[in-house]
């Protein structure tokens, strides 16, 4: 059946958002955010109860918490010897759950969500949602050095994908819904809605940004944050940071040096993590037992340094103040970033379920605290540790995640302090330059042109100028009530290998000649033999979007209809798309920046047999609402008047309302435009 496009909310292919699209983005974003917000609450509660049982009751350890989550200096561990056993038990339970129910929930969830965006048309297996939530709560609650954001991102992405499927959105809309759900989950659990939305747009690429995700992501993230904050509170995660300021320009030199240090730590983090994962994958033992082994090893480190396990935000909170930073043993503080790199690599790299975002921030914050302990008192170096800790958090993870803007915003929201943007921008820029293409998210691609989700559009940019109706070719239409034998005869007469089965003018499905031949001796009808078609293309759909549909549905061809639910025009396939592209090149047809809401613009070269060639513009029979804005002749551009006589070879810029592109091609290009592409 035709896919409804009533829910298309994203920026259109000309870059303009209509008021109707904004309204759809508001209600769809609110729906995604509501589900993601309640999902974040459930995940947070699951971690709290899991931590209380595993670490609290079994090991007598209650790690310190940031002020925004209740604060407290923490207790224990009363039974440090039990930590390896507790972490090993948590890894075992997590491994059994994941690898027996949903192996794709292994590791850090953000990468899985990014991969689903690029390579699976935004689809997430529904079983991942509960499995990821439970397994990650056990991993983190038992002391695993893993973050909350990865599981929350994957769960939020799963909810976005589910909602998209329930509303029967197309692949492009489903991808945006997935990214919005990912940002909403992160924004809620970190109380950072703006940073969460930007993270969803920025983390998809190493050197690019998915701008079309931002509006929906903002609405979803704000909604999720409002729901999560109403349940907990709206205080920033890290308290006592609002008073930190940047006052002395000479400190910028030290912040640049800090950026170099954070970039080096970030590279070490990535290399250690993926090296550990590769080591565990080479181990010859059942996959579900590997997280237990990783947990035992991480627990052994935790036995010597309990600060190196669990989430670790409480220790970052402690390091924000002078008294707290000085309370750490110097050697412990200097070694903690490296110990946390190891415990995170062992916990998540072994196949445990948890994120790498949170550990990356903690590693960066503790790196900043260690730098402050060594250098405080040096002329020009910041007098308080808080600014150094905050900037180091931003620089370390912003660089390796290739999400500097998101991290600047997110850490600012998590601390309630945006006054450190200047030194943070410098540090994260330096760290990002040092990191280069090294990334903690291996599913990232360099740019949108490298993403399978966009590759067709960027490889054939001129396709956006042409409507699908121009490329459609005839296909036999078979009434649903026709017997299989008669359908086979109709296909043979048309020399076609397939036909489109219709009933009362509406598409029922497709019928291949092979299926009709098999059933020719039976009383079955074409309707009973028809196979569903996953999507249709309207005649005015730009061909770049049609190419996306073919790729996302892994189809050789798709039917073209005049309008949703309307009569069938024909079909398109990759062969006709390529033919249309070659014709677009010859016509020098290309899209132009939009004129305004509800008004598109394209540029065309008048062919010799154009109906407009040799005519005054006042005599041109242009479709209603269509205007020629400017024309270029022999390098000179001018605004035409009614007396302007157009000539073959003129380059004309045409403004037109949506849905009139096919009519414009016929009026301007004549036989070249109307002959089929």
N, C-alpha and C positions, 0 to 999 in steps of 0.2 A: 504494500500500500504506500501511497505517497507520504513522504515525511513532511509533517507540518512545519512551516517556517514562521509560525506565529510567535515563537519564542526567541527569534533571532535578536540578540540584544547588543551584539558587538559593533564596534566601529565598522562602517561599511567600507567597501574597497576603495572609496575615494577619500577616506579619512574624516568624513563628517559623521557626527552623532546627531540624529534627529531627536526631538523631544519625546517621541514615542519610544525610541530605543532607550533613552535615559530612564523613562518610567519603567520599562521592562527590566532594565538593569537594577533598578531600585527594588522591585518586588522579588526578583530572582535572587539578587544578592542578599536580601533580608532572609529569604527562605534558606539559602545555603548557610548563612551566618548563624541562624537560629539552631539548625541541626549541629553545626560544628561547635557552637558555644556549649550546648548541653553535652556533646561528646567530650569536650575539654574538661568539663566539670566531672564527668564520670571517670575519665582517665586520671585526673588529679586525685580524686578520692581513692581510686584503686591503688595508686602509688603510696598514698598516706597509710592505708591499711596494710599494704604489703610491707612497707618499711617498719611499721610498728610490730608486725609479727616476726619477720625474719631478723632484722637488725636489733630491734628493741628487745623482744622476748628471748631470742636464741643467743644473741651475742652481747646483750646489755649495752647497746650502742645507739645513741640518738644524736645524729650529726647536727651541727648548728644550722640554723635557718636564716635566710635574709629577713630583714625587718618587715618587708612587705608580706611575708608569709608567717608572721608570728614572732620572728626573732628567737633569741635564746642562744646561750653559749654552747649548748649540746652537753651530752652526758656520755661518759665511758670512752672506749669500750670496757665493760667490766670483765668480759671474757674474750680478750683479743685472740687467744688461741683458736677460738671458734670461727673467726672470720673466714679463713680459707674454706672451711666446711660449709659455712652458710652461703658464701658466694658460689661454691661448687654445686650446692643443692639448687640454688636459684638458676644457675646455668643449665643444670640437668632438666629441671622442670620446663624451663623456657625452650630448650632444644627439643624435648619430646613433643611439646605442644606445636611448635612451629613446623618441624620437619615431618610430623605425622598428619597435620591438618592443612597447612598453607606454607610450603617452602619459600614462596615469594616474600613472606614476612620476615625473612632472615635479614640481619644487619640493620643499617640505619635507613629509616623509611623515606627520608627526603629524596634520596637517590632513586628509589623505586617510583615515587610520584613523578619525578622529572622524566624518567624513562617512559612512563605511561603517557606523558604529554607528547613526547617526541615520536614514539614508536608504536603505540597501541591505541592511537586515536582517542586518548583520554580515558580509556577503559581501565578500571581497577576491579579485580575479582572481589566480589562482596565478602567472601569468607575471610579476606585479609583483615577487614575492619575489627571483628571481635578477637581474632587470633593475635593481631598486632597489639591491641589494647591489653589483653591479659598477659601475653608473653613479656611485653615491655614493662608492665607494672611489676611482674615477678623479678625480672632482671634488675631493674633499678631498686626495687624495694629490698632485695637481698644484698644490696651494696654494690652492684655493678656500676662501674664508672661510665655511665651512659647518660645521654641527654633526653629531655622530655619532648623536645621540638620535633625530632625525626618521626617518632610514632604519631605525635599529634598531627604533623603535616600529612602523613600517609593516611591516617584515619579521616582527617578533614577532606583530603583529596578523594578518598573513597566515597564519602557522603556527597561531595560535589558530582562525582561521576554517576552515583546512584540517582540523584535528583535529575540529572540530565537525561538519563535513560527513561525515568518515569515520565518526564515531560516530552520524550521523543525528540530531543534536540539532535541536530546534526553533529558530525565529528568536530567541526571547528568550535561550535558552541560548547560541546562536551569538554573539549580541552580547556576552554576558558573557565568553565564551571569547576573542573578539577583543580586548576591553579588557584581559583578564588577560594575553594575549600581548603587548600593547603595553606594559603595566607591567613585565612580566618582562624584555623586551628593554632597556628603560631602566634598570631596577634592576641588571641584570647589567653592562652596559658602563660604568656610572658607579659600580659597587660600592655601590649605595644601594638595597637591596631595599625598605625601608619607604617611602622617598620615591617609588620607582618605582610601587609599588602605589597609593599615594595619588594620584600623578600621573594614573594611568589612570582613577581615579574622579572626580578633580576637574577635569581638563582638558576633559571633555566639555561642561561648562556654564560660563556666565559667572557665574551666581549660584546654583549648586546643586551637588549631589554625587550621584553614582550609587552609593548605599550598597550595593546588591546586588552590586557588582563587588569590594568590598574583600576579602572572605574568599578568594575564588578568586584574586584578584590577589596577595594576600599569599603564598599557598602557591606560586603560579607564580613570583613574583619571588624568593622565598627559594631555591627550587630552582635557578633560573637563576643567581642570585648564587653559590650553592654550587659550581655547575659551573664558572662563569667564574673564580671565585676559586681553585679547585683547579688550574686551568690556569695562572693568572698568580700572584696572591697575594691576600690579604685586607686589605692595607694601604689606608687611605683614599687617594683620588686626590691630594689636596693634603696634603703633609707639613708638619711644623713648625707646625701650627696648633692642636695639642692644648693648648698652654699659655695660649692667649688667654682672658681672663676679663673679666667685667663687674663692676666694684667701686664705681664712683662714680656715684650717681644723677644728678648734674648733667650727666653725658654724655648723658642721654636727650634733653635739649633739642637737642643737636647731631645726635643720631640722627633726631629728627623732621625737622630741616632737611634732613638727608641723604635722608630719604624723599621730600621735595618735589623735590629735585634728581633722584633716581632716577625718580620718576614722570614728570617732564618729559623726561628722556632716553628713557624707555620709550615715551612718546607719539611722540617724534621718530623712534625706531627703527621703530615700526609705520607711521607715515605715510610715511617714506622708503621702507620696503620695498615697501608696496603701491603707492606712487606710481611707483617704479621698475618694478615688474611691469606696471603699466598702460601705461607708456611703451613697454616692450618689446613688449607685445601689440599696440600700434598700429603697430609697425614693419612695413613691407611687405617681408618677406624670409622664407625658409623657416624654420619653427620650430626645426629642428634646428641651424641656424646661429646662432641668437640666444645660446645659452650660450657660444659661442666669442667673440662680441662682448663679452658680459659679462665673460668671463675676461680678455680683452685689457685692458679698462678697469680691472678689479680689479688685474691685474698691473702696470699703469702706476702705480697707487697703491702697490703693493708695491715697486716699483722705488725710490720715494722713502722708503717706510717699510715694510720687510719685516715689522715687528711687526704690520702690519694684515692679513696674510693667514694662511692655514692655520687650524688649530683655535684656537690662542692660549692654551691652558691653561698652557703653560710660562711665559708672561709674567705670568699671574695668580699663579702660584707665586712668581715672582721678586718681585712687588709685596707679598707677605705680610710680608716682613721689612723692617726699617728700612734696612739696607744695600742691599737690592734695590730698594726704592722710590726711594731717593736716587740710585741708579745711572742711572735714566732721565733724559734731558734734560727739563727742566721743560716746555718748550713741546711736545715730542713726547708726553709723558704726558698733557697737557691735550687734545691734538688726537687722540690714539689712539681714544677712544670714538667720535668722529665719523667718523674714517677707517674704523673697523670697521663702523659702520653702513652706510657707502657700499659697502665691499667685500662685505659680506654681501648687501646689496640687489642689487648687480650680479651676484654669483655665483648666488644662488638665485632672485632676482626675474626674471632673464633666462630661466629655465627649467632651470637647472642642478639637479642632484639633491643635496640635502643638507638638514640640519636648521637650525632657527632658535633652538632651545633653547640649545645651547652658545654660539653667538655672543652671545645675550642675556645669559648669565651673564658672559662675558668682557667685554662692554661695561659691564655693571654693576660688575664688579670693578675695571676700569681707571678707571671714574668715581670709585669710592671711593678708589683710589690717588691720583688727581689731586686730590680734595678734601683728602686728608691732606697732600699736598705743600704745598698752599696754606695750610692752617690749623693744621698741627702746631705746637705751642708756644703756641697761643692757650689761655688759661685755660679749663679744663673740657673741652677737646677731647681725645680719646684720644691717649695718648702713642705708641702703636704703630700702624702701618698695617694690620696683619692684621685686627683686629676691624672696621675701617671697610670694608676690601675685602670681607670675608665678608658683612657686613650689606648692603652695596650690591649684591652678587650676588643675594641673596635678594629684596631690595626691587624691583630693576629687572625681573627676569624674572617673579617671583611676581605682580607687578601686571599686566603686560601679558598673561600667560598665564591670569590669573584662577585661579591655583593657589597661593595663599599657604601653605596648610598643607603641600602637597607640597614646595614649595621650602624651607620651614623645615626639614623633615625631611631632604630630599635634601642640601642644602648642609652640614647638620650631619653627615651620614654621610660626605660627601665630604671633610670636613676633620677628622673625628674629634672634633668639638667641639660640644657642645650647651649650653655655658655662656653663649652669646650670644643665647639665645632671647628674653629680655626686650627688648633693644634692637632685635633683628631683627623681633619682632612689631610694635613701634611703627613702625619704618620701613616695613615692608611694608603696614601698615594705612594709613598716611598716603599712600604711593604708590598704593595701590589706590583710595582715595577720589579722588585726583587724576585717575587714569586713567579712572575711570568705566566706560563700556561699550566703550572702545577695547580691542581684543584682537588679539594676534598670530595667533590661530587663528580664521579667519573662519568655519569650519564649526561653531564652538560655537553653541549656542542658549542663551537666557537660563535656562530652567529645564526640568525634566522635562515639565512640562505643555506646553511649546513644542516638544518633540521628536516627530517623526513616530513614533518608536518607542513613545512612551507617550501620545500625544495622545488616543487613544480612551479609554484607562483614566481619564485625568484629566478628560476632557470628560463622561464618563458614570460617575461614581464608584459609583453605586448598583448598577451591573451586577455588581460583585464579590460581591454578596449572593446572586445567583440562579444556579442551575446551568443548564447548556446544555440538559439534558433538558427543562426547563420551557418552553423556547422552540422546541423542535423541531417541525416540521410533517411530515406524511406525504409520503413519496416512493416512487414505484413501485420495487419490487425485481425485477430481471430475472435469471433464472438464466443463467449463462455459456453453457450449451449450447442456449439457445433460439435458433431461427433469427431472422434480422434482421426478416423480415416479421411474425413473431409478436410480437417486441419492439415493433415499431411499433404494432401493434394494441393492445398493453397500454398503451403511452403515450397513444394516442388515447383509449382508454377512461377513463383517469385524468385526461384533459385536462392532461397534464404535458408540458413541453418537454424534460425529461431524466429519466433514471432511474439507479439505482445497480445495477451489475452485480455479482452475488455468486456465489461458488462454495463449496459446503459451508459456507455462512453467513459467509464472509469476503469482504471487499470486493475486487473485481478492478479496478474503475474506474468511470467514468461513460459513459453512452451518451446522446447527444442525439437528439431526434426527427429532426433533419435528417440525421444520419449514418445512422440506421436507415432513413429513407426512401430515401436514395441507394443503400443496399445491399439494399433489400427484394427485388429480383428475383434476388439471388445466393444461393448456398448458405452464405454467411458467417453466423457465429453472433454473439450479443451479446458473448461473451467476446473474439472476435477483433477486434471493433470498439471495444471499451472503451478509453477514454483514462485514463491514470493520474491519480489524485487525489493532490496533493502532501501533504495532511495530513488528519487526521480529528480530531474533537472527542469526548471522552468525555462521558457524560451528566452527570457531576459536575464537569466543568470550569467554573469561574466564567465568566460571560458576558463579563467584561472581557478575559480571556485569549482567549476565542473571537474577540472583535473584533480582537485583536492578530493572531491567525492569519489571519483574513480579509484584513486590511490587508497583512500581510507577504507573503502568497502571491498578493496581487492577485486574489483570488477573489470571485465573486459569491455563492457558497454553499459550504458544506462539510458532509459527512455527520456525523451524531452516532451514536456507538455506545454500547452499554451499558457496555462496558469495553474496554480494548485487545484487539483480536482477537475481540470479542464480537459479539452480534447488533446489527443496525442499528436505531436508534430512529427516525431521520428525518433531517432536514437543517435547517440554520439559515442565514439570510442577514441582511443589514443591516436589512431590513424587519421581520423578527421580533425582531431585537435592539432596535430602537427601540420596538416595541410592548411588549417586556419592560421597557424602561426606564420607559415611561409607567406600566406596572402597578406597578413598584417604587416609583415616586413616590407613587402612590395608597396603596400598602400601607405607606408610610413605612419600607420595609425598608432597613436599612443595616448594614454590618459594624461590629463592636465590637472593641476591643483583645483579642488572644488571651488565653485563660486560662492556657495552658501548652502544653508540647510535646504534640502530638497531640490538642488540644482547641480547637475554634473557638468563636466566639460571634457571634450575629447578633441584631438587634433588630427586632421586628415589631409591628404594630398588629393586634389581633384584629378581623376583620371581623364583621358581624352574623351570617353563616351559618357562623362557625367552629365546628368540632366541640367546641371547648373552652368556648365561651360558655355560661354558666349552669351549668357543671359544677364540682364540687370537683376540686382538682388530683389528689387520690388516685384519682378516677374517670377521669381523662384517660388515654387509651390512647397514651401517648407511646412512640416507638420506643426500643429498648434503648440505653442510654448517653446519652440526651437528658434534660436537666434544665432547668427554668425557674428561673433564679437570682434574678431580682427582677422586680417588675411595678410600673408606675406608673399611678395612677388619680387623675384630677383634680388632677394636680400633686404628689401624695403618692407617694413610692417606698417599697416595703416588700418584705421577704423572704417569699415565700409558704410556707405549710405545707400539709400534706395536706388540711386542712379549708378552705383558701382557695377561694372560689368566684370564678372568673374571669368577666369581663363583656366584652361587645363594646366596643371602644374602648380596652381596656387595652393599654398598651405593655409587652410582655414581652421580657426578655433571655434568650435560649436558648443554653445550652452544648451542643455536639454534637461527636461524633468526626468526623474526615474521612470523606467518602463518604456522610454521612447527610442532607445538606441537602435532597435531593429528598423524602425521607421526612418530614422536619420540616415542609416547606412543606405537604404533604398533611395532616399531623396538626394543624397549627396554623391554616392558612388555609382549609382545606376546599375548597369549589368554586372560590374565587378562586385558590387555589394549584394546584389540580389541573386546572383548565380549560384550561391551556396559556397561554403568555405570548406 
